[in-house]
């Protein structure tokens, strides 16, 4: 019969090995899933809004469609519009009341800088489940920031604390890289860092990867008539 001390030691050793492997290999992979070496090293639209970023999560996927065919799917995202093309059962467990659209809706294509992009129903969570469109370049980039009326959105440097960007980088006339980039100026405290490692970072990756693959499926399917 194993002693409790031996069981504890083995559990701690296994945890330490897993933690090292996660930090060394798994975390770098999911933080920059799909990115090439050149893409990791370059600047992207919206980076100027967080000039002193302490962290970023940037993901990429190639879509076999021109940027103009992908842009409408990005433009209509939002809880009150086309959803986020991700795992709606998980989103709805949190009360997001999300629905994903499988078609482009013309009335959802009107956006401008300063508009709010809702991630939860407007009447829930004191109305803070939203981000503000700070950059909007058609067929190129939509960059979201925390709304200015929900502190703290402004940083000491004059930029914003966080951004979440949707960027299209054409490869040729028939293919485009979709880059999704989240950057933060804040250096998390130990407790926040542990929560980030253990839950928020993996959760963000899982939901965002699904979103990107769903946009890819929709944009490519629309060209072939199969969505």
N, C-alpha and C positions, 0 to 999 in steps of 0.2 A: 504494500500500500504506500502510495506516495505521500510524503509529508506536505502539509500546507506550505511550508517554506520553499520546498522544491518547486511546487506548482506555481507559486508566486514568482519565483526567480525565472522560471521558464516563460511565464506569461510576459514578464517585463522584458526579457531578452527578445521574445518574438515581436513585441510591440516596438522595441528599439530598432530591430532589423527592418520592420515594415515602415517605420517612420523615416529611417535613413533612405530606403529605396524610394519612398514616395517623394521625399524632398529632392533626391538626386536625379531621378529619372521620370517618374510619373507626373509630378507637378510641372516641371518645365515643358513636358509634352502637351499637357492640356492647357497651360497658360498661353501657348502659341501654336495651337493646333492648326495644321494646314499651311503655316507660314514658311516661306523660303528664307534662306540666310539673308539675301538681299532685302527682302521685305521687312525683316526684323530690324535691320540697321538704318532704314530710311525714315524720313519724316512723312506724316500723313496729314490731310486736311483736319483741322481742329486741334492739332498739337499745340498751336500757338495760344490756345485758350488756357492750357495748363502747362505753363513754361517750366515749372519745377516738379514735374510728375515724379512721384516716388515709386509708383507701380503701374503696370498696365497688363491687361488681358486682351490679346489680339488674335483673332481667328480668321482663317481665309478658306475659300473654296472657289474652284473654277466652275463657271456656269457657261454652258454652250449656247449663249445668246448674247446679242449686243446689249450694251448698257441701257439703251432706250427701251428695250423690252423687259428689263429687270426693274427699272426705276419705279414704274407704277405700283408694283407689289410692295416696294419699300414705302412709298409715299402714303399708302393707305393703312399702314399699321396703326394700331391703337385699340384700346379696349372698347371704345365707342364706335370703332370702324371695322377693320378686317381682322382684328385680333393680332396675335404675334406669331402665328403659324407654328406654335410649339406644342407642348403637352398640355392641352386644355384641362384634362382631369386633375393634374397637379396644380395648375393655376387656380382652378375653381375650388380646390380644397382650402385655399387661402382666401376665398371669397371674392375672386376677381371677376366672376361671371363672364368668362371669356368665350367667344365663338370665333372660329377661323373661317375666313372667306376663301372660296376656291375660284373666284373670278374677280376681275378688275371692275370696280364700281366707279363710274365717272364722277359722281358727286363727292366721292372721297378723295379725289385727286387735287383738291384745292388746299394748298398749304402755303404758309408764309412765315418768315422769321418773326418770332414772338408768340406763335401759336403754341398751345399746350398739347402735348401728346400724352394721353391718359393711359395708365397701366392698370388702374382699378376704377370701379365706378366713381363718378364725381361725388356722389353723396356719401361714400364710405371713407373710413379712415381719416376723417376731418379734411378730406379733399387734398391730401398731400401725395396721393399716388399718381404723380405726373412729372413730366420733364418738359422743359421749354426748348423750342427749336431756336438754336443760336446761329447756325449756318445752314443755308439751303442753296445748293448749287445743282440745278437740274441735271439729271443723268450722271452726277458725279458724287455728291456728298450731302448727307443730312446729319448734323451734329446736334446732339441734345445735351442740355445742361440742367442742373437743378433750378427751378423757378426762383426768380429774385425775391419773391415775397415769402419764401420758405427758408429762413436762415438755418445754418450758415451757407449761403450760396457763393458769396464773394470771398476771395482770399486776400491776404495782405499784399500779395504781389500784384493785385489788380486784375488777375484772371479769375477763373472759377476753380472750385475744388475738384470737381469731377466732370468728365464728359463721357458720352456714349455715342459712338459714331457708326454710321452706315456709309461705306465708301465703295465706289465702283471704279475699277482700274481696267480699262480695255486692254486686251492682249492683241486682238485683231478685230476685224469687222464682225466676226461671228462668235467670239468668246470673250469673257470678262471675268476678272477676279472680284469677288465680293469680299470686302474686308470689313470686319466688325471689331471695333477698337474701344475699349473702356480704359480710361486713365484716371488716376487719382493723385492729388497732391499730398493728401494726408498720410502721415506715418502712423500706422495703427499701434495701439498699446498692446501689451502682451496678451491680454484677454481677447481683444478683437482679432489679433493675429491668429490665435489658436482657433477661434470660431471660423475665421476665414479659411484656414488650412483644412479644418475638419468638415466644414459644411458649405459656406458661401461660395468659395471658389469652385469646387466641384459642381455645385448646383448651378451656378452661372454657366459653366461650360456645357453641362448636359442640356440645359434649356436653350442656350444660344446655338449649339451645334444642330439641334433639331430644327430651330428656326431657319438657319442657313440652308440646310438640306431641303427644307420645305419650300423655301423661295426658289432654290435651284430646280426642284421638281416642277413647280408651277410655271416658272419662266420657260424652261425647256419644253414642258408639256404644251404650253400655249402655242408654241411654234409648230408643233406637230399635230395639234388638235386633241391632245390627250393631257388633261390636267388631273 
